[in-house]
Each structure stands twice: as C-alpha cells, then as structure tokens.
Amino acid sequence: MDIRIDASKLGLIAEEKFILKSLELGYDIFKPIASYSKCDLILMIDTNLYKIQVKSTYSNVKNKPNNYHISTNTNNGGYDEKDVDFFACYIQPLDCWYIIPYSYVQNNQAINININNKDLDIYKNNFNIFNLNINVKSRYDKYSNIKKLVANDYDNDMTLTDLSIKYNISVRTVRDYIKLSNRYKNKKKIATKEEIVELYINQKLTMNEVAKKLNLTLWTTRKLFKKYNIKIRR
C-alpha cells in the first residue's frame, strides 16, 4: 500500500533524525519554544552555540537523477545571517546529510545539490564541520575557508590521507584544494639531478635519507635515480 505523508510530517521526520544523530555524537541540542523562530534547533558543542535550520527533500529534480533542490524560501524571502548558522539538508533517497554553512547559501532562496559536485563533499555527512572553526558568518568565496584550512594543515605536515579523514573529503579533492592554493606544486617540486648527486654521491646519504631530505616518496626517488642514470650503491 502506498502511504503518502504530507510535507510537514516529512520535515518533522528529518528534524528528529538530525536530533538523534546529534545526540549519538554527544552534542547537546535544544528546540526553540516559539514556533515563529527561523531556526529549528540550537546545537551546543562545548561553549559554542549554532543555529540550525533543518531542510529535507524526498525526490530528485525531474530528469536529473543526481540533482536535489531544497527550498530555503520563507514568507519574507530568504534567510538572513542572524537567523541561521547551518542548514542541515537531509536527502531522503540517499539517506544522507549535507551540513551547509550559511556563507554558502547566504540569502538565496534555494540550495541546489548535485551529488557529483566534489566541492560539496566537505559538507556531506560531515557532522564534524562544527569543530572546524569555519567562519560561518563570512561572505567570502563559498569554499575559500575550507581551502585555506586544508592548505594550512598541509603546510603543517599533515598527509593527504589525514586531511581527507579530518575534512571528510576525498584525497583527490584535498589535492585539488592544495593545488589551488599554489602550495602543492611548491612543496612537491621535482628534485634536480644536481641535488640528488650532492646528497647521494657527495654526502653519501642513503636513498631513504635522500627521499626524506627532498620531501619525496621513496617510489618517486627511485624513479628519479633511473631518470638521471644515477647508479645505486650496493
């Protein structure tokens, strides 16, 4: 039997799902008493408070199976930065969340989510986003804060894998963010033959030590030895 549930009940289901998930993660969560409040929930982590507006969709855009449209329209237009810090968007067909800061949406009256858009990976099922010190009230470029955080952590010697886990994004996306910051190329520059000869031949370092000194993987170092025709010691 096909049971149809009206939109208000579907919204309530999404809200309760968010509450349950937050409690499972150990967050404190509160509901405003007044029904006219523009935020649905207040999330408290340590001493920080975040105003959450829960949104949901139960179907994709017609003829666009990878696209989901979520309205952020109110009777008075879109939301203002004083009303909400994060939109918690529940995509029911995929049973997943996109936790999106206000700075991404601003006063637009809809959020369009394409699940193939890698720039949105940072927000997908990422309930740790509240701990990343993102300036949610900024009007910067949509992704500039995330890119800056990733690049700074990379400069502090976090690996691509560690960054992928911390920010809940793919290693490929991490690499793209670092490249956009013009740091990946500088940090991973190819060593010259003269540099390797100086370390390996003149200073008599081991191949492992050469790799570490030049900030290269051992695999890359071996390839460079072969490329430059440097004879490996036995």
BALODO-985446 format. One line per field, with one value per residue (C-alpha): residue number from 1; residue in three letters; y, x, z. Coordinates in Angstrom, 3 decimals. Example, Ala and Ser with C-alpha at 12.3 -4.5 7.8 and 13.67 -1.06 7.14 Angstrom:
<tiros>
resi	[1,2]
resn	[ALA,SER]
v	[-4.500,-1.060]
u	[12.300,13.670]
w	[7.800,7.140]
</tiros>
This chain:
<tiros>
resi	[1,2,3,4,5,6,7,8,9,10,11,12,13,14,15,16,17,18,19,20,21,22,23,24,25,26,27,28,29,30,31,32,33,34,35,36,37,38,39,40,41,42,43,44,45,46,47,48,49,50,51,52,53,54,55,56,57,58,59,60,61,62,63,64,65,66,67,68,69,70,71,72,73,74,75,76,77,78,79,80,81,82,83,84,85,86,87,88,89,90,91,92,93,94,95,96,97,98,99,100,101,102,103,104,105,106,107,108,109,110,111,112,113,114,115,116,117,118,119,120,121,122,123,124,125,126,127,128,129,130,131,132,133,134,135,136,137,138,139,140,141,142,143,144,145,146,147,148,149,150,151,152,153,154,155,156,157,158,159,160,161,162,163,164,165,166,167,168,169,170,171,172,173,174,175,176,177,178,179,180,181,182,183,184,185,186,187,188,189,190,191,192,193,194,195,196,197,198,199,200,201,202,203,204,205,206,207,208,209,210,211,212,213,214,215,216,217,218,219,220,221,222,223,224,225,226,227,228,229,230,231,232,233,234]
resn	[MET,ASP,ILE,ARG,ILE,ASP,ALA,SER,LYS,LEU,GLY,LEU,ILE,ALA,GLU,GLU,LYS,PHE,ILE,LEU,LYS,SER,LEU,GLU,LEU,GLY,TYR,ASP,ILE,PHE,LYS,PRO,ILE,ALA,SER,TYR,SER,LYS,CYS,ASP,LEU,ILE,LEU,MET,ILE,ASP,THR,ASN,LEU,TYR,LYS,ILE,GLN,VAL,LYS,SER,THR,TYR,SER,ASN,VAL,LYS,ASN,LYS,PRO,ASN,ASN,TYR,HIS,ILE,SER,THR,ASN,THR,ASN,ASN,GLY,GLY,TYR,ASP,GLU,LYS,ASP,VAL,ASP,PHE,PHE,ALA,CYS,TYR,ILE,GLN,PRO,LEU,ASP,CYS,TRP,TYR,ILE,ILE,PRO,TYR,SER,TYR,VAL,GLN,ASN,ASN,GLN,ALA,ILE,ASN,ILE,ASN,ILE,ASN,ASN,LYS,ASP,LEU,ASP,ILE,TYR,LYS,ASN,ASN,PHE,ASN,ILE,PHE,ASN,LEU,ASN,ILE,ASN,VAL,LYS,SER,ARG,TYR,ASP,LYS,TYR,SER,ASN,ILE,LYS,LYS,LEU,VAL,ALA,ASN,ASP,TYR,ASP,ASN,ASP,MET,THR,LEU,THR,ASP,LEU,SER,ILE,LYS,TYR,ASN,ILE,SER,VAL,ARG,THR,VAL,ARG,ASP,TYR,ILE,LYS,LEU,SER,ASN,ARG,TYR,LYS,ASN,LYS,LYS,LYS,ILE,ALA,THR,LYS,GLU,GLU,ILE,VAL,GLU,LEU,TYR,ILE,ASN,GLN,LYS,LEU,THR,MET,ASN,GLU,VAL,ALA,LYS,LYS,LEU,ASN,LEU,THR,LEU,TRP,THR,THR,ARG,LYS,LEU,PHE,LYS,LYS,TYR,ASN,ILE,LYS,ILE,ARG,ARG]
v	[0.000,3.400,5.598,9.288,11.573,15.319,17.717,18.930,15.388,14.679,17.793,16.615,13.220,14.917,17.111,14.128,12.286,15.231,15.347,11.626,11.856,14.826,13.030,9.946,12.167,13.559,17.048,18.942,20.110,22.393,23.406,26.991,27.350,29.896,28.399,31.569,31.133,30.919,28.246,24.787,23.740,25.061,22.870,23.309,21.937,22.829,26.517,27.201,27.587,27.039,27.893,25.004,25.099,21.563,21.100,17.950,16.595,13.258,13.295,14.387,17.086,15.772,14.220,14.996,11.965,13.468,16.822,17.722,21.044,22.291,25.452,27.986,30.380,31.908,34.137,37.099,35.814,34.018,33.638,36.270,35.547,36.407,33.677,30.588,29.324,25.996,24.361,20.640,19.212,15.658,13.829,11.015,8.871,8.691,8.710,11.308,14.790,17.906,20.214,23.523,26.814,29.997,31.509,29.013,29.791,33.401,34.885,32.648,31.037,27.535,25.101,23.043,19.916,17.911,14.761,14.690,18.152,17.442,20.894,19.759,16.676,18.687,19.068,15.503,13.618,15.820,16.368,17.312,20.516,22.365,21.746,23.076,26.744,27.820,31.453,30.742,34.410,35.358,36.347,35.003,32.756,29.659,27.361,29.725,28.969,25.224,25.515,27.742,25.314,22.356,24.209,25.396,21.882,20.595,23.148,21.736,18.324,16.603,13.948,13.917,10.890,12.593,15.675,13.513,11.951,15.220,17.166,14.227,14.758,12.593,12.591,13.877,16.868,17.559,17.554,19.898,22.355,22.378,22.895,25.819,27.390,27.131,25.162,21.622,22.431,24.255,21.544,18.674,20.184,17.661,17.411,18.132,15.705,18.024,17.933,14.146,13.775,16.171,14.205,10.665,10.798,13.624,13.425,9.640,9.633,6.552,6.594,6.781,9.756,11.465,10.956,12.412,15.335,16.273,15.624,12.893,9.416,6.541,5.478,8.927,8.946,5.602,6.925,9.981,7.840,5.898,9.076,10.716,7.484,7.581,4.269,2.814,1.679,-1.965]
u	[0.000,1.353,1.217,1.609,2.904,2.337,5.274,5.051,5.392,8.290,10.000,9.415,10.945,14.105,14.293,14.029,16.697,19.057,18.342,19.039,22.290,23.464,22.734,24.592,27.633,27.404,26.208,23.690,20.668,17.731,14.483,13.155,9.848,8.439,7.064,7.928,11.681,13.599,15.936,14.639,17.297,20.171,23.270,25.722,29.273,31.414,30.513,29.683,26.084,24.954,21.551,20.382,17.687,16.706,15.677,14.790,13.862,12.336,12.863,15.423,14.909,12.818,15.001,18.110,18.749,21.887,20.331,18.295,16.541,15.957,13.967,15.256,12.430,10.418,7.369,9.733,12.214,15.479,17.198,19.458,22.824,21.413,18.763,20.855,24.442,23.989,21.436,21.130,19.838,18.514,18.425,15.987,16.522,20.239,19.747,22.484,23.019,24.671,25.634,25.995,27.091,25.123,28.077,27.434,23.721,23.551,20.135,19.453,16.035,17.193,20.074,20.849,22.827,24.499,25.907,28.722,29.935,33.210,33.200,30.209,32.000,33.187,29.565,28.329,27.566,30.148,28.884,32.441,32.122,31.030,34.511,36.491,36.408,34.794,33.729,30.086,29.169,31.646,30.692,33.896,34.056,31.961,34.925,37.769,37.716,37.833,40.640,42.598,42.223,43.279,46.300,47.409,47.202,49.150,51.866,51.962,52.908,49.534,49.341,46.736,45.119,44.966,43.392,40.890,39.779,39.720,37.658,35.571,36.560,38.325,42.116,41.621,39.627,42.281,44.949,42.856,42.408,46.143,46.955,44.517,46.381,49.641,51.274,51.161,53.395,55.912,56.044,56.255,58.724,60.806,64.350,67.173,69.965,72.458,70.500,70.372,74.041,75.048,73.115,73.658,77.159,78.916,77.232,76.774,73.222,71.069,68.226,65.731,67.577,67.649,63.890,63.250,65.611,63.905,60.387,59.776,58.331,60.770,58.957,59.476,63.109,63.769,62.151,64.409,67.500,66.517,65.676,69.022,71.015,72.396,73.934,72.548,75.115,75.094]
w	[0.000,-0.993,2.120,1.417,4.143,3.962,3.738,7.335,8.674,6.349,7.682,11.237,10.426,9.088,12.179,14.523,12.519,12.969,16.701,17.058,15.079,17.145,20.408,19.185,18.606,22.123,21.136,23.267,21.299,22.088,20.398,20.453,22.274,19.817,16.591,14.659,15.233,11.946,13.293,14.098,16.586,18.679,18.746,21.622,21.367,24.373,24.838,21.178,20.005,16.401,14.966,12.755,10.093,9.040,5.413,3.516,0.125,-0.761,-4.514,-7.079,-9.700,-12.598,-15.333,-13.245,-11.022,-9.442,-8.573,-5.498,-4.925,-1.393,-0.847,1.653,0.951,3.789,3.810,3.923,1.341,2.162,5.500,6.988,8.605,12.022,11.636,10.923,11.072,9.284,7.025,7.769,4.487,4.507,1.155,1.870,-1.284,-0.424,3.353,3.715,5.104,3.742,6.626,4.799,6.426,5.857,3.981,1.160,0.869,2.065,1.182,-1.819,-1.792,-2.717,-2.301,-5.378,-4.562,-7.296,-5.707,-8.298,-7.296,-5.470,-3.872,-1.808,-0.425,2.569,3.651,3.009,6.246,7.925,11.448,12.403,10.401,13.548,15.008,12.038,13.072,9.809,9.841,9.041,9.057,6.351,2.829,1.337,-1.681,-0.957,-0.411,0.475,4.211,3.647,1.117,3.469,6.388,4.250,2.838,6.291,7.734,4.740,5.458,8.994,7.550,7.632,4.922,2.169,3.809,7.219,5.646,3.794,7.079,9.036,6.495,5.241,1.610,-0.944,-1.281,-4.816,-3.536,-0.893,-3.597,-5.766,-2.879,-2.197,-5.865,-5.993,-3.076,-5.109,-2.311,-3.629,-6.592,-4.423,-1.822,-4.297,-6.771,-8.684,-7.428,-9.876,-10.712,-9.039,-5.752,-5.731,-6.667,-3.898,-1.275,-2.516,-4.016,-2.213,1.209,0.920,2.253,1.751,-0.746,2.130,3.581,0.172,-0.197,3.247,2.694,-0.590,0.750,-1.838,-1.626,-1.956,-5.131,-6.701,-5.609,-7.312,-10.491,-10.423,-9.911,-13.024,-14.957,-14.116,-14.604,-11.081,-10.133,-6.927,-4.347,-3.310]
</tiros>
